[in-house]
Amino acid sequence: MLFCVAILGCSPSDPQTGSQTNWLRSCETDVDCGSQSCHCGVCTHPCAEDSSCSTLAGSSCVVATDPGVVALCGGSPASDAGLCLARCGNDVCAAGQNCVAGICSPLSSPDAQVSIDIQSRFQKLVGFGATLAYAENDVVQYSNQASLLEAMFSSLGLDVLRLRNRYGYTGDDNLASAATITNAAAASLGRQPTVILDSWSPPASLKANGTTVCTGDADNCTMTRLTTGGFDYEAYATYWRASLDAYIAVGVTPDYVGIQNNPDFVAASTDPGEACRFLPTEGTATVTTNGTTSVLQFPGYAQALNAVSRHLQGLVATPKFIAPDVSAPSFVADYVDQLDISLVAAIGHHLYGSVPTSPDISALQQLNQLGQSLGRPVFQTEMKADGLGTAVLLHHTLVTEGASAYLHNALIGPSPTSTVNSGALITLDGANFTAQPCYHALRHFALHTDPDWIRVAADSNQQNLLASAFISPAGNALTIVLVNSGVDPLTIQIGLSAATIANSQVTRTVFDGTERSADLGKLPFENVLRLPEHSMATVAIAL
């Protein structure tokens, strides 16, 4: 069924009354307002106390930082101490006005349209999540742990938790913290999160350079070799079997495994990091190290995956494989072409190298086609960006690529300026923590969807207005996510019947302002909502 787009004739969702607020009208300049002045696009008076508003019937002095004023002013506080405005705690405003975040505002004419078709269905969601790679101890030792865990899980709506395999890491191999956090996630969410276990590097004993960390050493940032000259795939597979036995023993049972994160990557000498290079299949590659170019032999990801798969046979709870988990979409096909696809449950990749606000649409479309041709879901398993960039990438990964999962690169970081876990969703600073703009971008998609929800068709008539929608398995809940990636504000009309919006909730984030996941109340009369430039909104509806 296609919801109506032009609904100007539909009945309002709430009774409209003559509440003597007809003075409240739209404006562009003070000239439009007569004895009043123009503030945040409405005719009113600035104020410091209620007595300043006595000439405007039904109004009171609302402080500049009130959520309703912030919503009216495009996501930032008003420039004055307060504004004379009409509150609408019971969602009732005068005819021609909307109740938004508890404040009446003039009804605007739409300049953008969104249509929803719940019968046109696409991929099923595994969900949204993030990686907890280098911050497990930070979480379990945090002084305000209960509040942090709530922010990490239930308040975010996290579905997927990705862990860094630390088994065999001398001095960093206490896996109990992983169990503590996954148990806390289940308690906070009221359900088990999907757990992915990925390897940043095998232990130092299995590395040709004798350490987990690589520093531009492209010649030996890879697996150790046997005395006979071949690569020790059996030792690598044994390490993975022992890893899973150890994690399961402490109470962490991974649902998915990625045998090597970024197998195409070698950390630069200027930015060292854990890595282990694999070619798609065993062979040679030309590398340059310290100014010297050589043709060298490297192990194959395909051979390593085959060996690990054999060694996991008989495991009490056998995880599924995500592969190849490469650093960018452009490398996926080269690796996948060499794999025994029967071993692969999901095609994983990262988005490094992408311009977040302008991703490579063609590359994402190719991933969509690859996943469909192989009958495998596609997972975006690691990426970082600012708030708007994360919102845009989420949209295109889900809609253009048809991905079933989107994971941010780091759930927790020590501070906004640290290079460790940079771009984290939540940053720690002593006894305080801060949800960064990218947290809210992910939250707009994650909080009002769950695993097994299905993406449905959502279309807009504006290039910079990105629309996506998701329906629950039972068909009794619909979530619409809108992103205004442009530099002009939009007034959007969503194609829904009036009966549908009676049980709705609108939240909005304005990345250039202070508004973050703000509750704006019900979807306003005539299904019209405003999106300032560089902002996003979620409309959650009980059908």
DOZATI-447088 format. One record per residue (C-alpha): x negated, z, y negated; residue in one letter. Coordinates in steps of 0.1 Angstrom, whole numbers, plus 2048, in hexadecimal, padded with zeros to 3 digits. Layout:
N
XZYa ...
//
This chain:
543
800800800m 7F37F77DEl 7FA8117C4f 8088047A3c 7F07FC787v 8087F976Aa 81C81976Bi 82881C747l 84B81E753g 84583A76Cc 85385D765s 83B877756p 82D89176Ds 8378AE756d 8558B373Fp 84C8A871Cq 8598BE700t 85B8BE6DAg 8438DB6D6s 83E8D46B1q 81B8C66B5t 8238A36A8n 8078A868Ew 7EF8A36AAl 7E787E6ABr 7C98676B1s 7B185D695c 79084C68Ee 78985966Bt 797874653d 7AB858642v 7C1856661d 7CB87B65Ec 7DA88163Bg 7D78A6633s 7C48AC653q 7A28A065Es 79688C67Cc 7838A1696h 77B8946B9c 7938786B5g 7B288D6ABv 7C189868Ac 7BD8BD686t 7AC8D9672h 78B8EA679p 78F90F67Cc 77E931682a 79E945688e 7C393F690d 7CE94466Cs 7BC924663s 7D5911679c 7F591F66As 8008FE65Bt 7FE8EC67Dl 81C8F6692a 8149016B5g 7EE9026B0s 7D491D6B3s 7AF91E6ABc 79C9136CBv 7779196CBv 75F8FC6CCa 7529056EFt 7749086FFd 7778F071Dp 7958DF70Dg 7828D96EDv 7648CD700v 77A8B5713a 78B8A96F3l 7698A36E2c 75B88C6FDg 7498A6712g 7378BB6F7s 7428D86E1p 7528D06BFa 73B8D06A1s 7518EA690d 75690F69Aa 7789066A7g 7958EE6A4l 7BB8F369Fc 7CA8E76C0l 7E88EC6D5a 7E28FD6F7r 7F68F2715c 7F190C730g 811901741n 8068DC73Fd 8228D4726v 81A8C1705c 82F8AE6EDa 83988A6F4a 81C8726F1g 80288D6F9q 7EF897718n 7E48BA724c 7BF8B872Bv 7AB8D7734a 7C78ED725g 7C88DB703i 7E18C16F7c 7D28A06ECs 7E287F6E1p 7EA8666FDl 7D18496FAs 7D8825703s 7C481A721p 7A880171Ed 79F801743a 7B37FF763q 7AB80C786v 7BF8027A5s 7BF8137C7i 7C88047E8d 7C981F803i 7D180581Eq 7B07F3818s 79780982Br 772808830f 75782083Eq 75D84484Ak 74985E839l 72F87484Av 72B884828g 71588F80Bf 6F78A580Bg 6D38AC802a 6B18B4811t 6A38D7813l 67F8CD819a 6688E5808y 6809017FCa 68C91381Be 678932813n 6839317EEd 6A79337F9v 6A494F813v 68F9647FBq 6A495E7DCy 6B197D7CBs 6D49707C3n 6D895F7E5q 6FE9627E9a 70494F7C8s 6E99357D0l 6F792E7F2l 71A92A7E4e 70D9107CBa 6F98FE7E6m 7168FB7FEf 73B9037F7s 73A8FC7D1s 7288DB7D7l 73C8D07F5g 71C8C9808l 7228B782Ad 6FF8AF835v 6DF8C4835l 6BE8B383Br 6A18C8847l 67B8C1848r 66D8C586Bn 6538E1867r 64D8E788Cy 6278E9893g 61E8ED86Ey 60590986Et 60F924855g 63191384Ed 641913871d 65993086En 67991E876l 69093D871a 69693484Ds 6A6913858a 6BE92786Ea 6C693F852t 6CF92383Bi 6E390E853t 6F792D85Dn 6FD935839a 709911833a 72291384Fa 72F934842a 73292781Es 742906828l 758914843g 74B8F985Ar 7298EE868q 7168D6852p 7078B7862t 6E28BF867v 6C78A4865i 6A48AD870l 689895862d 663895864s 64E891845w 62F89185Bs 62689B87Ep 60F8B9881p 5EB8B5876a 5E08B389Bs 5F389289Fl 5E688287Fk 5C886B87Da 5BD87C85Cn 5C089E86Bg 5D98AB852t 5FE8A784At 5F789D826v 5EC87A81Cc 5D98727FCt 5D784D7FAg 5C584B81Cd 5D982C828a 5BF827843d 5C6847856n 5E7855849c 5F684E86Bt 5F785A88Fm 5D98658A2t 5CB84D8BDr 5C38538E1l 59F8518EDt 5A98308FEt 5B28228DCg 5D88228DDg 5EF8388C9f 5FB8588D8d 6208528D8y 62486B8F5e 6158888E1a 62B87E8C4y 64A87E8DAa 64089F8E9t 63D8AE8C6y 6608A38BFw 66F8B18DFr 65D8D28D8a 66A8D18B4s 68E8CE8BFl 68A8E98DAd 67C9008BFa 6988F98A6y 6B38FD8C0i 6A491E8CBa 6A892D8A9v 6CB9208A6g 6C88FF893v 6D68E28A7t 6CF8C1894p 6EA8A7895d 6D288B88By 6AD88688Cv 69686F878g 67586D88Ai 66186586Aq 66B866846n 65F848832n 64B83884Ep 64181C836d 63183481Df 60F842816v 60C85C7FBa 5F48537DEa 5D58667D7s 5E486F7B5t 60387D7C5d 5FB88A7E8p 616892801g 620893825e 622871836a 61A85E855c 61B838855r 62B823870f 6307FD870l 6517F087Dp 63F7E989Et 61B7F08A8e 6037D7898g 5EB7D187Bt 5EF7D4855a 5D77CE838t 5D07ED825v 5BA7F6807t 5A9818806t 5908217EBn 58C7FD7E0g 5857F1804t 59E7D9815t 5A17DA83Bs 5B87CE856v 5C17EC86Bl 5D77F4889q 5F580B884f 60F81A89Cp 63280C89Fg 65181E895y 66480C8B1a 64B8198CCq 64D83C8BDa 67383D8BDl 6748318E1n 65C84C8ECa 66F8688DAv 69085C8E8s 68285F90Cr 675882905h 69688E8F8l 6A8886918q 6B68A6928g 6B78B9907l 6D58D0906v 6E18C18E5a 6D389E8E0t 6D38948BBp 6DA8718AFk 6BE85C89Ff 6BE85087Bi 6A6833877a 691826866p 69383E848d 67D827833v 67782C80Es 68B80F801a 6A67F680Cp 68E7D980Ds 67B7E882Bf 6997EF841v 69E7CD852a 6797CA85Bd 67A7EB86Ey 69D7E887Dv 6957C588Bd 67B7D68A2q 6907F38AEl 6A47F78CEd 6C57FA8BAi 6D680C8D7s 6C182A8CEl 6CB82B8AAv 6EB83C89Ea 6E7836879a 6D2820863i 6C083684Ag 6AE82D82Ah 6A483A808h 6A882A7E6l 68682F7D6y 67C8137BFg 6A080E7B4s 6AA811790v 6C682B794p 6DD81D779t 6D77F9784s 6D17F87AAp 6C97D87BDd 6ED7CE7C7i 6E17B27DDs 6CB7CA7F2a 6E87E27F6l 6FF7C6801q 6E57BB81Bq 6E47DF829l 70A7DE82Bn 7097BE83Fq 6ED7CB855l 7007EA85Eg 7207D7865q 70D7BD87Bs 6FD7D988Fl 71C7EF891g 70980C881r 711822863p 6F8822847v 6EA842838f 6D8846817q 6C2863820t 6AC86A802e 6AD8627DDm 6AA8747BBk 6B786A799a 6C687A77Ad 6EB881777g 6F785F76Dl 6DE84D784g 6EA8627A1t 70E85A799a 708835798v 6F28357B8l 70D8497CAl 72782F7C0h 7138107CBh 7068207EAt 7298287F5l 73B80A7E9v 7227ED7E8t 70D7F9806e 72A809819g 715828821a 724844835s 70C85F827a 6F9865807y 6DE880804l 6CC88B7E5h 6A68907EAn 6A58B57E3a 6C08D07E3l 6AA8EB7D4i 68C8E97BCg 6789057ADp 67D8FB789s 6898DC775p 6658D476Bt 6548D878Ds 6468BA7A0t 6508CB7C1v 6738C17CBn 6768AF7A9s 6998A37A1g 6A98BF7B6a 6CE8C57B4l 6C88EA7ADi 6AA8F979Ct 69E91D79Fl 690931782d 68995578Bg 6AB966791a 6BE949783n 6C6926790f 6D4907780t 6EA8EB78Da 6DA8CC77Fq 6EE8AD773p 6E789C794c 6F88B97A6y 7188B2793h 71688D79Aa 7148947C0l 72F8AF7BDr 7488967AFh 7468837D0f 7408A07E8a 7578BC7DEl 7788AA7E4h 76E896803t 7648A0826d 755890844p 76C876854d 77D86D833w 78084882Fi 777833811r 79481E804v 7958017EBa 79180A7C6a 78D7F07ABd 7887F1786s 78B7D676Bn 76D7E1758q 7497DA762q 73C7FC758n 75880F768l 74F81678Dl 76C8217A3a 76C82E7C6s 7878407DBa 7898537FBf 7A685E811i 7A887B82As 7AC87384Fp 7D088084Ea 7D886B82Fg 7E388A81Cn 7C888B802a 7B88717EBl 7988747D6t 79085B7BBi 76D85B7AAv 768849789l 746843778v 743835755n 720828755s 723817733g 71D822710v 74181F704d 75D83870Cp 77A82C722l 79E836724t 7A782F748i 7C982A759q 7C983077Ei 7E281D793g 7F683A7A4l 81A8427A6s 82785F791a 8318727B0a 80D8717BCt 7FE88379Ei 8138A27A0a 7F88B37B6n 7D88A67A6s 7B88B5798q 7A18A4780v 77C8AE77Bt 76489E763r 73F89E75At 73088F73Bv 70B88A740f 70388571Bd 7178A5713g 71B8C8720t 7398C3736e 7328C875Br 74B8C6777s 7668D175Da 7898D776Ad 79F8C2754l 7BF8CB766g 7D88B2774k 7D588C771l 7E688874Fp 807877748f 80785274Fe 7E7857765n 7D1852746v 7B0864743l 79286072Cr 76F85B737l 75485D71Bp 73584871Ee 71D85273Bh 73786874Cs 74A86B76Cm 76A87A778a 77A88379At 7A08837A0v 7A98967BFa 7CD8917CAi 7E38A17E5a 7F98857F2l 
//
